Amino acid sequence: MKTQDKFVGLDVHKDTIVIAVAEAGRDGEVRAFGTISSDLHALERALTKLRADSATLHVAYEAGPNGFVIHRHLQKMGID
């Protein structure tokens, strides 16, 4: 079974993270996934849901003071 790529955008704020998802391909759907609290456990739960169908996640977020912690956590989760 071929795994699907999903491209995830994180808009990181002090108290919340807004998540958007784009499916692979030119005609892939782009949608808002939702807003979560900015703690790492909430982020991990959301990303686990997004890859429940064995999708490969590619995550991007804007540079900021919270980025280093998020980057290290994504690496531990095996997410690009």
PyMOL Python script that loads the backbone (N, CA, C, O; Angstrom):
from pymol import cmd

cmd.read_pdbstr("""\
ATOM      1  N   MET A   1       0.848  -1.190   0.000  1.00  0.00           N
ATOM      2  CA  MET A   1       0.000   0.000   0.000  1.00  0.00           C
ATOM      3  C   MET A   1       0.885   1.243   0.000  1.00  0.00           C
ATOM      4  O   MET A   1       1.799   1.361   0.817  1.00  0.00           O
ATOM      5  N   LYS A   2       0.616   2.150  -0.902  1.00  0.00           N
ATOM      6  CA  LYS A   2       1.394   3.382  -1.003  1.00  0.00           C
ATOM      7  C   LYS A   2       0.956   4.367   0.080  1.00  0.00           C
ATOM      8  O   LYS A   2      -0.237   4.583   0.292  1.00  0.00           O
ATOM      9  N   THR A   3       1.935   4.957   0.759  1.00  0.00           N
ATOM     10  CA  THR A   3       1.586   5.930   1.786  1.00  0.00           C
ATOM     11  C   THR A   3       1.325   7.286   1.137  1.00  0.00           C
ATOM     12  O   THR A   3       1.908   7.624   0.107  1.00  0.00           O
ATOM     13  N   GLN A   4       0.460   8.033   1.747  1.00  0.00           N
ATOM     14  CA  GLN A   4       0.068   9.338   1.250  1.00  0.00           C
ATOM     15  C   GLN A   4       0.902  10.419   1.947  1.00  0.00           C
ATOM     16  O   GLN A   4       1.171  10.332   3.145  1.00  0.00           O
ATOM     17  N   ASP A   5       1.303  11.429   1.185  1.00  0.00           N
ATOM     18  CA  ASP A   5       1.994  12.573   1.776  1.00  0.00           C
ATOM     19  C   ASP A   5       0.971  13.621   2.181  1.00  0.00           C
ATOM     20  O   ASP A   5       0.020  13.894   1.449  1.00  0.00           O
ATOM     21  N   LYS A   6       1.177  14.203   3.350  1.00  0.00           N
ATOM     22  CA  LYS A   6       0.370  15.334   3.816  1.00  0.00           C
ATOM     23  C   LYS A   6       1.338  16.425   4.228  1.00  0.00           C
ATOM     24  O   LYS A   6       2.346  16.165   4.884  1.00  0.00           O
ATOM     25  N   PHE A   7       1.022  17.636   3.839  1.00  0.00           N
ATOM     26  CA  PHE A   7       1.839  18.795   4.170  1.00  0.00           C
ATOM     27  C   PHE A   7       1.091  19.598   5.221  1.00  0.00           C
ATOM     28  O   PHE A   7      -0.041  20.031   5.005  1.00  0.00           O
ATOM     29  N   VAL A   8       1.747  19.789   6.367  1.00  0.00           N
ATOM     30  CA  VAL A   8       1.100  20.397   7.529  1.00  0.00           C
ATOM     31  C   VAL A   8       1.761  21.738   7.827  1.00  0.00           C
ATOM     32  O   VAL A   8       2.984  21.826   7.938  1.00  0.00           O
ATOM     33  N   GLY A   9       0.957  22.763   7.953  1.00  0.00           N
ATOM     34  CA  GLY A   9       1.438  24.081   8.333  1.00  0.00           C
ATOM     35  C   GLY A   9       1.008  24.396   9.747  1.00  0.00           C
ATOM     36  O   GLY A   9      -0.153  24.203  10.108  1.00  0.00           O
ATOM     37  N   LEU A  10       1.943  24.882  10.552  1.00  0.00           N
ATOM     38  CA  LEU A  10       1.656  25.250  11.940  1.00  0.00           C
ATOM     39  C   LEU A  10       1.839  26.748  12.116  1.00  0.00           C
ATOM     40  O   LEU A  10       2.914  27.281  11.838  1.00  0.00           O
ATOM     41  N   ASP A  11       0.809  27.422  12.571  1.00  0.00           N
ATOM     42  CA  ASP A  11       0.896  28.837  12.919  1.00  0.00           C
ATOM     43  C   ASP A  11       0.968  28.885  14.440  1.00  0.00           C
ATOM     44  O   ASP A  11      -0.051  28.764  15.122  1.00  0.00           O
ATOM     45  N   VAL A  12       2.167  29.060  14.963  1.00  0.00           N
ATOM     46  CA  VAL A  12       2.436  28.907  16.396  1.00  0.00           C
ATOM     47  C   VAL A  12       2.298  30.251  17.112  1.00  0.00           C
ATOM     48  O   VAL A  12       2.912  31.245  16.726  1.00  0.00           O
ATOM     49  N   HIS A  13       1.485  30.253  18.154  1.00  0.00           N
ATOM     50  CA  HIS A  13       1.306  31.428  19.011  1.00  0.00           C
ATOM     51  C   HIS A  13       1.659  31.037  20.443  1.00  0.00           C
ATOM     52  O   HIS A  13       1.930  29.869  20.722  1.00  0.00           O
ATOM     53  N   LYS A  14       1.657  31.989  21.325  1.00  0.00           N
ATOM     54  CA  LYS A  14       2.006  31.717  22.722  1.00  0.00           C
ATOM     55  C   LYS A  14       1.083  30.661  23.341  1.00  0.00           C
ATOM     56  O   LYS A  14       1.558  29.743  24.010  1.00  0.00           O
ATOM     57  N   ASP A  15      -0.228  30.783  23.125  1.00  0.00           N
ATOM     58  CA  ASP A  15      -1.194  29.901  23.771  1.00  0.00           C
ATOM     59  C   ASP A  15      -1.822  28.862  22.851  1.00  0.00           C
ATOM     60  O   ASP A  15      -2.397  27.883  23.327  1.00  0.00           O
ATOM     61  N   THR A  16      -1.720  29.063  21.535  1.00  0.00           N
ATOM     62  CA  THR A  16      -2.385  28.160  20.593  1.00  0.00           C
ATOM     63  C   THR A  16      -1.506  27.871  19.379  1.00  0.00           C
ATOM     64  O   THR A  16      -0.545  28.583  19.091  1.00  0.00           O
ATOM     65  N   ILE A  17      -1.873  26.803  18.683  1.00  0.00           N
ATOM     66  CA  ILE A  17      -1.277  26.468  17.396  1.00  0.00           C
ATOM     67  C   ILE A  17      -2.435  26.222  16.435  1.00  0.00           C
ATOM     68  O   ILE A  17      -3.316  25.409  16.713  1.00  0.00           O
ATOM     69  N   VAL A  18      -2.431  26.924  15.309  1.00  0.00           N
ATOM     70  CA  VAL A  18      -3.433  26.717  14.268  1.00  0.00           C
ATOM     71  C   VAL A  18      -2.814  25.790  13.225  1.00  0.00           C
ATOM     72  O   VAL A  18      -1.694  26.021  12.770  1.00  0.00           O
ATOM     73  N   ILE A  19      -3.550  24.737  12.846  1.00  0.00           N
ATOM     74  CA  ILE A  19      -3.020  23.718  11.948  1.00  0.00           C
ATOM     75  C   ILE A  19      -3.804  23.718  10.643  1.00  0.00           C
ATOM     76  O   ILE A  19      -5.035  23.735  10.643  1.00  0.00           O
ATOM     77  N   ALA A  20      -3.065  23.698   9.517  1.00  0.00           N
ATOM     78  CA  ALA A  20      -3.660  23.541   8.185  1.00  0.00           C
ATOM     79  C   ALA A  20      -3.000  22.335   7.524  1.00  0.00           C
ATOM     80  O   ALA A  20      -1.839  22.029   7.796  1.00  0.00           O
ATOM     81  N   VAL A  21      -3.744  21.650   6.655  1.00  0.00           N
ATOM     82  CA  VAL A  21      -3.237  20.442   6.005  1.00  0.00           C
ATOM     83  C   VAL A  21      -3.505  20.533   4.510  1.00  0.00           C
ATOM     84  O   VAL A  21      -4.590  20.924   4.082  1.00  0.00           O
ATOM     85  N   ALA A  22      -2.496  20.166   3.723  1.00  0.00           N
ATOM     86  CA  ALA A  22      -2.640  20.081   2.267  1.00  0.00           C
ATOM     87  C   ALA A  22      -2.309  18.655   1.853  1.00  0.00           C
ATOM     88  O   ALA A  22      -1.274  18.110   2.236  1.00  0.00           O
ATOM     89  N   GLU A  23      -3.186  18.063   1.076  1.00  0.00           N
ATOM     90  CA  GLU A  23      -2.935  16.735   0.539  1.00  0.00           C
ATOM     91  C   GLU A  23      -1.959  16.866  -0.614  1.00  0.00           C
ATOM     92  O   GLU A  23      -1.863  17.928  -1.229  1.00  0.00           O
ATOM     93  N   ALA A  24      -1.243  15.810  -0.912  1.00  0.00           N
ATOM     94  CA  ALA A  24      -0.245  15.824  -1.985  1.00  0.00           C
ATOM     95  C   ALA A  24      -0.910  15.984  -3.350  1.00  0.00           C
ATOM     96  O   ALA A  24      -2.074  15.629  -3.538  1.00  0.00           O
ATOM     97  N   GLY A  25      -0.158  16.517  -4.280  1.00  0.00           N
ATOM     98  CA  GLY A  25      -0.625  16.656  -5.655  1.00  0.00           C
ATOM     99  C   GLY A  25      -1.236  18.008  -5.941  1.00  0.00           C
ATOM    100  O   GLY A  25      -1.650  18.731  -5.036  1.00  0.00           O
ATOM    101  N   ARG A  26      -1.282  18.332  -7.210  1.00  0.00           N
ATOM    102  CA  ARG A  26      -1.825  19.632  -7.630  1.00  0.00           C
ATOM    103  C   ARG A  26      -3.284  19.808  -7.261  1.00  0.00           C
ATOM    104  O   ARG A  26      -3.727  20.925  -6.993  1.00  0.00           O
ATOM    105  N   ASP A  27      -4.027  18.728  -7.243  1.00  0.00           N
ATOM    106  CA  ASP A  27      -5.455  18.796  -6.947  1.00  0.00           C
ATOM    107  C   ASP A  27      -5.771  18.404  -5.512  1.00  0.00           C
ATOM    108  O   ASP A  27      -6.930  18.188  -5.158  1.00  0.00           O
ATOM    109  N   GLY A  28      -4.726  18.314  -4.686  1.00  0.00           N
ATOM    110  CA  GLY A  28      -4.926  17.912  -3.294  1.00  0.00           C
ATOM    111  C   GLY A  28      -5.716  18.946  -2.513  1.00  0.00           C
ATOM    112  O   GLY A  28      -5.580  20.151  -2.727  1.00  0.00           O
ATOM    113  N   GLU A  29      -6.530  18.460  -1.619  1.00  0.00           N
ATOM    114  CA  GLU A  29      -7.361  19.333  -0.799  1.00  0.00           C
ATOM    115  C   GLU A  29      -6.503  20.081   0.224  1.00  0.00           C
ATOM    116  O   GLU A  29      -5.579  19.512   0.805  1.00  0.00           O
ATOM    117  N   VAL A  30      -6.816  21.352   0.437  1.00  0.00           N
ATOM    118  CA  VAL A  30      -6.190  22.160   1.481  1.00  0.00           C
ATOM    119  C   VAL A  30      -7.296  22.543   2.453  1.00  0.00           C
ATOM    120  O   VAL A  30      -8.340  23.059   2.054  1.00  0.00           O
ATOM    121  N   ARG A  31      -7.053  22.283   3.736  1.00  0.00           N
ATOM    122  CA  ARG A  31      -8.106  22.562   4.711  1.00  0.00           C
ATOM    123  C   ARG A  31      -7.512  22.961   6.063  1.00  0.00           C
ATOM    124  O   ARG A  31      -6.368  22.647   6.392  1.00  0.00           O
ATOM    125  N   ALA A  32      -8.329  23.654   6.813  1.00  0.00           N
ATOM    126  CA  ALA A  32      -7.961  23.974   8.196  1.00  0.00           C
ATOM    127  C   ALA A  32      -8.250  22.732   9.024  1.00  0.00           C
ATOM    128  O   ALA A  32      -9.339  22.164   8.933  1.00  0.00           O
ATOM    129  N   PHE A  33      -7.290  22.309   9.826  1.00  0.00           N
ATOM    130  CA  PHE A  33      -7.472  21.144  10.688  1.00  0.00           C
ATOM    131  C   PHE A  33      -8.033  21.570  12.035  1.00  0.00           C
ATOM    132  O   PHE A  33      -8.822  20.845  12.640  1.00  0.00           O
ATOM    133  N   GLY A  34      -7.625  22.753  12.509  1.00  0.00           N
ATOM    134  CA  GLY A  34      -8.150  23.250  13.767  1.00  0.00           C
ATOM    135  C   GLY A  34      -7.117  24.001  14.583  1.00  0.00           C
ATOM    136  O   GLY A  34      -5.970  24.171  14.170  1.00  0.00           O
ATOM    137  N   THR A  35      -7.549  24.441  15.739  1.00  0.00           N
ATOM    138  CA  THR A  35      -6.692  25.160  16.681  1.00  0.00           C
ATOM    139  C   THR A  35      -6.562  24.313  17.931  1.00  0.00           C
ATOM    140  O   THR A  35      -7.551  23.805  18.461  1.00  0.00           O
ATOM    141  N   ILE A  36      -5.326  24.166  18.398  1.00  0.00           N
ATOM    142  CA  ILE A  36      -5.055  23.376  19.594  1.00  0.00           C
ATOM    143  C   ILE A  36      -4.283  24.240  20.588  1.00  0.00           C
ATOM    144  O   ILE A  36      -3.799  25.317  20.239  1.00  0.00           O
ATOM    145  N   SER A  37      -4.173  23.767  21.812  1.00  0.00           N
ATOM    146  CA  SER A  37      -3.331  24.481  22.781  1.00  0.00           C
ATOM    147  C   SER A  37      -1.876  24.303  22.362  1.00  0.00           C
ATOM    148  O   SER A  37      -1.554  23.375  21.621  1.00  0.00           O
ATOM    149  N   SER A  38      -1.016  25.165  22.818  1.00  0.00           N
ATOM    150  CA  SER A  38       0.369  25.173  22.339  1.00  0.00           C
ATOM    151  C   SER A  38       1.289  24.195  23.071  1.00  0.00           C
ATOM    152  O   SER A  38       2.508  24.282  22.928  1.00  0.00           O
ATOM    153  N   ASP A  39       0.734  23.274  23.846  1.00  0.00           N
ATOM    154  CA  ASP A  39       1.624  22.329  24.515  1.00  0.00           C
ATOM    155  C   ASP A  39       1.962  21.162  23.580  1.00  0.00           C
ATOM    156  O   ASP A  39       1.208  20.858  22.655  1.00  0.00           O
ATOM    157  N   LEU A  40       3.089  20.522  23.831  1.00  0.00           N
ATOM    158  CA  LEU A  40       3.590  19.472  22.943  1.00  0.00           C
ATOM    159  C   LEU A  40       2.697  18.238  22.923  1.00  0.00           C
ATOM    160  O   LEU A  40       2.637  17.544  21.908  1.00  0.00           O
ATOM    161  N   HIS A  41       2.012  17.953  24.006  1.00  0.00           N
ATOM    162  CA  HIS A  41       1.125  16.788  24.035  1.00  0.00           C
ATOM    163  C   HIS A  41      -0.057  16.986  23.090  1.00  0.00           C
ATOM    164  O   HIS A  41      -0.455  16.048  22.399  1.00  0.00           O
ATOM    165  N   ALA A  42      -0.623  18.192  23.050  1.00  0.00           N
ATOM    166  CA  ALA A  42      -1.723  18.475  22.131  1.00  0.00           C
ATOM    167  C   ALA A  42      -1.238  18.387  20.682  1.00  0.00           C
ATOM    168  O   ALA A  42      -1.945  17.866  19.819  1.00  0.00           O
ATOM    169  N   LEU A  43      -0.041  18.893  20.419  1.00  0.00           N
ATOM    170  CA  LEU A  43       0.525  18.820  19.075  1.00  0.00           C
ATOM    171  C   LEU A  43       0.746  17.364  18.674  1.00  0.00           C
ATOM    172  O   LEU A  43       0.428  16.972  17.551  1.00  0.00           O
ATOM    173  N   GLU A  44       1.283  16.574  19.577  1.00  0.00           N
ATOM    174  CA  GLU A  44       1.523  15.161  19.280  1.00  0.00           C
ATOM    175  C   GLU A  44       0.222  14.424  18.986  1.00  0.00           C
ATOM    176  O   GLU A  44       0.167  13.618  18.057  1.00  0.00           O
ATOM    177  N   ARG A  45      -0.822  14.687  19.763  1.00  0.00           N
ATOM    178  CA  ARG A  45      -2.124  14.046  19.520  1.00  0.00           C
ATOM    179  C   ARG A  45      -2.671  14.422  18.147  1.00  0.00           C
ATOM    180  O   ARG A  45      -3.171  13.562  17.422  1.00  0.00           O
ATOM    181  N   ALA A  46      -2.579  15.701  17.786  1.00  0.00           N
ATOM    182  CA  ALA A  46      -3.099  16.153  16.493  1.00  0.00           C
ATOM    183  C   ALA A  46      -2.326  15.513  15.339  1.00  0.00           C
ATOM    184  O   ALA A  46      -2.928  15.050  14.370  1.00  0.00           O
ATOM    185  N   LEU A  47      -1.002  15.487  15.439  1.00  0.00           N
ATOM    186  CA  LEU A  47      -0.197  14.907  14.361  1.00  0.00           C
ATOM    187  C   LEU A  47      -0.385  13.399  14.266  1.00  0.00           C
ATOM    188  O   LEU A  47      -0.318  12.837  13.173  1.00  0.00           O
ATOM    189  N   THR A  48      -0.618  12.743  15.387  1.00  0.00           N
ATOM    190  CA  THR A  48      -0.896  11.305  15.374  1.00  0.00           C
ATOM    191  C   THR A  48      -2.206  11.034  14.637  1.00  0.00           C
ATOM    192  O   THR A  48      -2.303  10.061  13.889  1.00  0.00           O
ATOM    193  N   LYS A  49      -3.208  11.880  14.841  1.00  0.00           N
ATOM    194  CA  LYS A  49      -4.470  11.739  14.104  1.00  0.00           C
ATOM    195  C   LYS A  49      -4.243  11.924  12.604  1.00  0.00           C
ATOM    196  O   LYS A  49      -4.816  11.202  11.788  1.00  0.00           O
ATOM    197  N   LEU A  50      -3.406  12.893  12.251  1.00  0.00           N
ATOM    198  CA  LEU A  50      -3.172  13.166  10.833  1.00  0.00           C
ATOM    199  C   LEU A  50      -2.442  12.036  10.124  1.00  0.00           C
ATOM    200  O   LEU A  50      -2.600  11.860   8.916  1.00  0.00           O
ATOM    201  N   ARG A  51      -1.654  11.279  10.850  1.00  0.00           N
ATOM    202  CA  ARG A  51      -0.962  10.174  10.189  1.00  0.00           C
ATOM    203  C   ARG A  51      -1.552   8.815  10.554  1.00  0.00           C
ATOM    204  O   ARG A  51      -0.891   7.787  10.406  1.00  0.00           O
ATOM    205  N   ALA A  52      -2.797   8.812  11.030  1.00  0.00           N
ATOM    206  CA  ALA A  52      -3.471   7.570  11.389  1.00  0.00           C
ATOM    207  C   ALA A  52      -3.641   6.645  10.184  1.00  0.00           C
ATOM    208  O   ALA A  52      -3.688   5.425  10.345  1.00  0.00           O
ATOM    209  N   ASP A  53      -3.732   7.205   8.997  1.00  0.00           N
ATOM    210  CA  ASP A  53      -3.884   6.394   7.779  1.00  0.00           C
ATOM    211  C   ASP A  53      -2.523   6.079   7.152  1.00  0.00           C
ATOM    212  O   ASP A  53      -2.425   5.844   5.947  1.00  0.00           O
ATOM    213  N   SER A  54      -1.484   6.076   7.973  1.00  0.00           N
ATOM    214  CA  SER A  54      -0.099   5.802   7.549  1.00  0.00           C
ATOM    215  C   SER A  54       0.456   6.869   6.609  1.00  0.00           C
ATOM    216  O   SER A  54       1.368   6.595   5.829  1.00  0.00           O
ATOM    217  N   ALA A  55      -0.081   8.068   6.679  1.00  0.00           N
ATOM    218  CA  ALA A  55       0.412   9.169   5.851  1.00  0.00           C
ATOM    219  C   ALA A  55       1.799   9.593   6.315  1.00  0.00           C
ATOM    220  O   ALA A  55       2.135   9.483   7.494  1.00  0.00           O
ATOM    221  N   THR A  56       2.593  10.077   5.373  1.00  0.00           N
ATOM    222  CA  THR A  56       3.881  10.670   5.688  1.00  0.00           C
ATOM    223  C   THR A  56       3.664  12.168   5.847  1.00  0.00           C
ATOM    224  O   THR A  56       3.177  12.825   4.927  1.00  0.00           O
ATOM    225  N   LEU A  57       4.021  12.711   7.004  1.00  0.00           N
ATOM    226  CA  LEU A  57       3.811  14.132   7.268  1.00  0.00           C
ATOM    227  C   LEU A  57       5.069  14.930   6.975  1.00  0.00           C
ATOM    228  O   LEU A  57       6.184  14.500   7.269  1.00  0.00           O
ATOM    229  N   HIS A  58       4.863  16.109   6.387  1.00  0.00           N
ATOM    230  CA  HIS A  58       5.913  17.092   6.159  1.00  0.00           C
ATOM    231  C   HIS A  58       5.411  18.368   6.818  1.00  0.00           C
ATOM    232  O   HIS A  58       4.416  18.945   6.378  1.00  0.00           O
ATOM    233  N   VAL A  59       6.090  18.813   7.869  1.00  0.00           N
ATOM    234  CA  VAL A  59       5.592  19.916   8.689  1.00  0.00           C
ATOM    235  C   VAL A  59       6.450  21.160   8.491  1.00  0.00           C
ATOM    236  O   VAL A  59       7.677  21.086   8.419  1.00  0.00           O
ATOM    237  N   ALA A  60       5.772  22.306   8.404  1.00  0.00           N
ATOM    238  CA  ALA A  60       6.453  23.596   8.331  1.00  0.00           C
ATOM    239  C   ALA A  60       5.793  24.546   9.334  1.00  0.00           C
ATOM    240  O   ALA A  60       4.590  24.475   9.583  1.00  0.00           O
ATOM    241  N   TYR A  61       6.607  25.430   9.897  1.00  0.00           N
ATOM    242  CA  TYR A  61       6.087  26.450  10.812  1.00  0.00           C
ATOM    243  C   TYR A  61       6.956  27.685  10.677  1.00  0.00           C
ATOM    244  O   TYR A  61       8.100  27.618  10.228  1.00  0.00           O
ATOM    245  N   GLU A  62       6.390  28.810  11.074  1.00  0.00           N
ATOM    246  CA  GLU A  62       7.156  30.050  10.952  1.00  0.00           C
ATOM    247  C   GLU A  62       8.240  30.099  12.022  1.00  0.00           C
ATOM    248  O   GLU A  62       8.092  29.521  13.098  1.00  0.00           O
ATOM    249  N   ALA A  63       9.303  30.779  11.720  1.00  0.00           N
ATOM    250  CA  ALA A  63      10.394  30.917  12.689  1.00  0.00           C
ATOM    251  C   ALA A  63       9.919  31.761  13.864  1.00  0.00           C
ATOM    252  O   ALA A  63       9.187  32.736  13.692  1.00  0.00           O
ATOM    253  N   GLY A  64      10.335  31.382  15.026  1.00  0.00           N
ATOM    254  CA  GLY A  64       9.967  32.126  16.221  1.00  0.00           C
ATOM    255  C   GLY A  64      10.584  31.459  17.440  1.00  0.00           C
ATOM    256  O   GLY A  64      11.255  30.436  17.311  1.00  0.00           O
ATOM    257  N   PRO A  65      10.367  32.021  18.609  1.00  0.00           N
ATOM    258  CA  PRO A  65      11.008  31.502  19.812  1.00  0.00           C
ATOM    259  C   PRO A  65      10.554  30.096  20.204  1.00  0.00           C
ATOM    260  O   PRO A  65      11.269  29.408  20.933  1.00  0.00           O
ATOM    261  N   ASN A  66       9.384  29.653  19.737  1.00  0.00           N
ATOM    262  CA  ASN A  66       8.891  28.321  20.093  1.00  0.00           C
ATOM    263  C   ASN A  66       9.347  27.248  19.109  1.00  0.00           C
ATOM    264  O   ASN A  66       9.142  26.059  19.354  1.00  0.00           O
ATOM    265  N   GLY A  67       9.956  27.648  18.014  1.00  0.00           N
ATOM    266  CA  GLY A  67      10.299  26.720  16.954  1.00  0.00           C
ATOM    267  C   GLY A  67      11.309  25.663  17.319  1.00  0.00           C
ATOM    268  O   GLY A  67      11.203  24.531  16.847  1.00  0.00           O
ATOM    269  N   PHE A  68      12.281  25.988  18.138  1.00  0.00           N
ATOM    270  CA  PHE A  68      13.327  25.025  18.474  1.00  0.00           C
ATOM    271  C   PHE A  68      12.758  23.835  19.242  1.00  0.00           C
ATOM    272  O   PHE A  68      13.119  22.690  18.970  1.00  0.00           O
ATOM    273  N   VAL A  69      11.884  24.097  20.185  1.00  0.00           N
ATOM    274  CA  VAL A  69      11.276  23.025  20.979  1.00  0.00           C
ATOM    275  C   VAL A  69      10.398  22.151  20.083  1.00  0.00           C
ATOM    276  O   VAL A  69      10.439  20.924  20.175  1.00  0.00           O
ATOM    277  N   ILE A  70       9.615  22.779  19.228  1.00  0.00           N
ATOM    278  CA  ILE A  70       8.746  22.027  18.321  1.00  0.00           C
ATOM    279  C   ILE A  70       9.581  21.188  17.358  1.00  0.00           C
ATOM    280  O   ILE A  70       9.267  20.021  17.124  1.00  0.00           O
ATOM    281  N   HIS A  71      10.632  21.767  16.803  1.00  0.00           N
ATOM    282  CA  HIS A  71      11.487  21.031  15.866  1.00  0.00           C
ATOM    283  C   HIS A  71      12.080  19.785  16.511  1.00  0.00           C
ATOM    284  O   HIS A  71      12.068  18.707  15.916  1.00  0.00           O
ATOM    285  N   ARG A  72      12.589  19.929  17.704  1.00  0.00           N
ATOM    286  CA  ARG A  72      13.175  18.767  18.399  1.00  0.00           C
ATOM    287  C   ARG A  72      12.118  17.697  18.680  1.00  0.00           C
ATOM    288  O   ARG A  72      12.392  16.502  18.576  1.00  0.00           O
ATOM    289  N   HIS A  73      10.925  18.132  19.033  1.00  0.00           N
ATOM    290  CA  HIS A  73       9.855  17.170  19.318  1.00  0.00           C
ATOM    291  C   HIS A  73       9.422  16.443  18.036  1.00  0.00           C
ATOM    292  O   HIS A  73       9.179  15.236  18.055  1.00  0.00           O
ATOM    293  N   LEU A  74       9.329  17.180  16.934  1.00  0.00           N
ATOM    294  CA  LEU A  74       8.972  16.549  15.652  1.00  0.00           C
ATOM    295  C   LEU A  74      10.031  15.532  15.254  1.00  0.00           C
ATOM    296  O   LEU A  74       9.693  14.457  14.757  1.00  0.00           O
ATOM    297  N   GLN A  75      11.295  15.845  15.461  1.00  0.00           N
ATOM    298  CA  GLN A  75      12.364  14.907  15.145  1.00  0.00           C
ATOM    299  C   GLN A  75      12.226  13.626  15.969  1.00  0.00           C
ATOM    300  O   GLN A  75      12.398  12.527  15.440  1.00  0.00           O
ATOM    301  N   LYS A  76      11.918  13.762  17.252  1.00  0.00           N
ATOM    302  CA  LYS A  76      11.733  12.582  18.106  1.00  0.00           C
ATOM    303  C   LYS A  76      10.567  11.724  17.628  1.00  0.00           C
ATOM    304  O   LYS A  76      10.584  10.503  17.783  1.00  0.00           O
ATOM    305  N   MET A  77       9.537  12.375  17.037  1.00  0.00           N
ATOM    306  CA  MET A  77       8.386  11.663  16.510  1.00  0.00           C
ATOM    307  C   MET A  77       8.657  11.063  15.130  1.00  0.00           C
ATOM    308  O   MET A  77       7.828  10.327  14.594  1.00  0.00           O
ATOM    309  N   GLY A  78       9.817  11.381  14.559  1.00  0.00           N
ATOM    310  CA  GLY A  78      10.148  10.871  13.229  1.00  0.00           C
ATOM    311  C   GLY A  78       9.433  11.616  12.110  1.00  0.00           C
ATOM    312  O   GLY A  78       9.161  11.050  11.051  1.00  0.00           O
ATOM    313  N   ILE A  79       9.128  12.900  12.354  1.00  0.00           N
ATOM    314  CA  ILE A  79       8.412  13.725  11.374  1.00  0.00           C
ATOM    315  C   ILE A  79       9.373  14.724  10.762  1.00  0.00           C
ATOM    316  O   ILE A  79      10.140  15.381  11.466  1.00  0.00           O
ATOM    317  N   ASP A  80       9.323  14.832   9.438  1.00  0.00           N
ATOM    318  CA  ASP A  80      10.171  15.736   8.660  1.00  0.00           C
ATOM    319  C   ASP A  80       9.755  17.178   8.886  1.00  0.00           C
ATOM    320  O   ASP A  80      10.353  18.090   8.314  1.00  0.00           O
TER     321      ASP A  80
END
""", "prot")
cmd.dss("prot")
cmd.show_as("cartoon", "prot")
cmd.util.cbc("prot")
cmd.orient("prot")
